[in-house]
């Protein structure tokens, strides 16, 4: 039962090591000289404005200007491709730049495929949250948990799309921080689901503990140099605890709650989809890379989680109605 999840964790650890050994085109003298000459020739002193003689050459679209592609950014983008072609002509592996593969820019977006698939995830969460609200009565146990989960995911996918549109230190921080909020929220939903019959005071204390922990972690990520490997390890540890908790729950309720298969299927397929992150290859058509495929793979998994919550809330309400001695009507 635990095989796919544990395998994904081990493979992600291997990916961290591989990422450290990746080729860096931005460290080559060719790239450095190209960018330096470009900025000296075509840019204003602050690197923001394109000089008049270079305006026609760059021909920025309204989207480029909207997403604030400066002259220095244009030089970096152009020199990135010159470096890629130089590597290609010599038969060398395609290099990465600042930890990323080279992507073709589309409508001002740095990684258009990841932006599109992040938007698809957002849209599916909206659709499924609406379905949940239609099919589950507000007085059902754990009704608010679905909303907390949904809103947290919607926020996370907004910042994922924002970061893949334009990679700034701030958008990177918010993408990583809110991506972790989704994983932590999944663990929170598990804990609150297990304790839904306990006192409001206990659940309130645990909720404050989760919020305090996340605020402190967000503050940690915000201070100093961003620690990618540590953040990855925290994400893996938190996600593994949540997955293990659901697996244990599924084992104990498998005879009483046949819909347990939905949440089990969700986590098994999710762990398998994570393995796409290991297929670190240059983008297909300079657009579709493994990370974009990972975002695409999560889209069809979202309904599994919501279908589980819908059935679980319905079942819990029926049990509450029977225990409370009043009739239940749809």
Secondary structure in CASP SS format (residue, H / E / C, confidence):
PFRMAT SS
TARGET T0000
AUTHOR 0000-0000-0000
METHOD secondary structure of the structure
MODEL  1
X C 1.00
X C 1.00
X H 1.00
X H 1.00
X H 1.00
X H 1.00
X H 1.00
X H 1.00
X H 1.00
X H 1.00
X H 1.00
X H 1.00
X H 1.00
X H 1.00
X H 1.00
X H 1.00
X H 1.00
X H 1.00
X H 1.00
X H 1.00
X C 1.00
X C 1.00
X C 1.00
X E 1.00
X H 1.00
X H 1.00
X H 1.00
X C 1.00
X H 1.00
X H 1.00
X H 1.00
X H 1.00
X H 1.00
X H 1.00
X H 1.00
X H 1.00
X H 1.00
X H 1.00
X H 1.00
X H 1.00
X H 1.00
X H 1.00
X E 1.00
X C 1.00
X C 1.00
X C 1.00
X C 1.00
X C 1.00
X C 1.00
X E 1.00
X C 1.00
X H 1.00
X H 1.00
X H 1.00
X H 1.00
X H 1.00
X H 1.00
X H 1.00
X C 1.00
X C 1.00
X C 1.00
X H 1.00
X H 1.00
X H 1.00
X H 1.00
X H 1.00
X C 1.00
X C 1.00
X C 1.00
X C 1.00
X H 1.00
X H 1.00
X H 1.00
X H 1.00
X H 1.00
X H 1.00
X H 1.00
X H 1.00
X H 1.00
X H 1.00
X H 1.00
X H 1.00
X H 1.00
X H 1.00
X H 1.00
X H 1.00
X H 1.00
X H 1.00
X H 1.00
X C 1.00
X C 1.00
X C 1.00
X C 1.00
X C 1.00
X C 1.00
X E 1.00
X E 1.00
X C 1.00
X C 1.00
X E 1.00
X E 1.00
X C 1.00
X C 1.00
X C 1.00
X C 1.00
X E 1.00
X C 1.00
X C 1.00
X E 1.00
X C 1.00
X C 1.00
X H 1.00
X H 1.00
X H 1.00
X H 1.00
X H 1.00
X H 1.00
X H 1.00
X H 1.00
X H 1.00
X H 1.00
X H 1.00
X H 1.00
X H 1.00
X H 1.00
X H 1.00
X H 1.00
X H 1.00
X H 1.00
X H 1.00
X H 1.00
X H 1.00
X H 1.00
X H 1.00
X H 1.00
X C 1.00
X C 1.00
X C 1.00
X C 1.00
X C 1.00
X C 1.00
X C 1.00
X H 1.00
X H 1.00
X H 1.00
X H 1.00
X H 1.00
X H 1.00
X H 1.00
X H 1.00
X H 1.00
X H 1.00
X H 1.00
X H 1.00
X H 1.00
X H 1.00
X H 1.00
X H 1.00
X H 1.00
X H 1.00
X H 1.00
X H 1.00
X H 1.00
X H 1.00
X H 1.00
X C 1.00
X C 1.00
X C 1.00
X H 1.00
X H 1.00
X H 1.00
X H 1.00
X H 1.00
X H 1.00
X H 1.00
X H 1.00
X H 1.00
X H 1.00
X H 1.00
X H 1.00
X H 1.00
X H 1.00
X H 1.00
X H 1.00
X H 1.00
X H 1.00
X H 1.00
X H 1.00
X H 1.00
X H 1.00
X H 1.00
X H 1.00
X H 1.00
X H 1.00
X C 1.00
X C 1.00
X C 1.00
X C 1.00
X C 1.00
X H 1.00
X H 1.00
X H 1.00
X H 1.00
X H 1.00
X H 1.00
X H 1.00
X H 1.00
X H 1.00
X H 1.00
X H 1.00
X H 1.00
X H 1.00
X H 1.00
X H 1.00
X H 1.00
X H 1.00
X H 1.00
X H 1.00
X H 1.00
X H 1.00
X H 1.00
X H 1.00
X C 1.00
X C 1.00
X C 1.00
X C 1.00
X C 1.00
X H 1.00
X H 1.00
X H 1.00
X H 1.00
X H 1.00
X H 1.00
X H 1.00
X H 1.00
X H 1.00
X H 1.00
X H 1.00
X H 1.00
X H 1.00
X H 1.00
X H 1.00
X H 1.00
X H 1.00
X H 1.00
X H 1.00
X H 1.00
X H 1.00
X H 1.00
X H 1.00
X H 1.00
X H 1.00
X H 1.00
X C 1.00
X C 1.00
X C 1.00
X C 1.00
X C 1.00
X C 1.00
X H 1.00
X H 1.00
X H 1.00
X H 1.00
X H 1.00
X H 1.00
X H 1.00
X H 1.00
X H 1.00
X H 1.00
X H 1.00
X H 1.00
X H 1.00
X H 1.00
X H 1.00
X H 1.00
X H 1.00
X H 1.00
X H 1.00
X C 1.00
X C 1.00
X C 1.00
X C 1.00
X C 1.00
X E 1.00
X C 1.00
X C 1.00
X C 1.00
X E 1.00
X C 1.00
X H 1.00
X H 1.00
X H 1.00
X H 1.00
X H 1.00
X H 1.00
X H 1.00
X H 1.00
X H 1.00
X H 1.00
X C 1.00
X C 1.00
X H 1.00
X H 1.00
X H 1.00
X H 1.00
X H 1.00
X H 1.00
X H 1.00
X H 1.00
X H 1.00
X H 1.00
X H 1.00
X H 1.00
X H 1.00
X H 1.00
X H 1.00
X H 1.00
X H 1.00
X H 1.00
X H 1.00
X H 1.00
X H 1.00
X H 1.00
X H 1.00
X C 1.00
X C 1.00
X C 1.00
X C 1.00
X C 1.00
X C 1.00
END
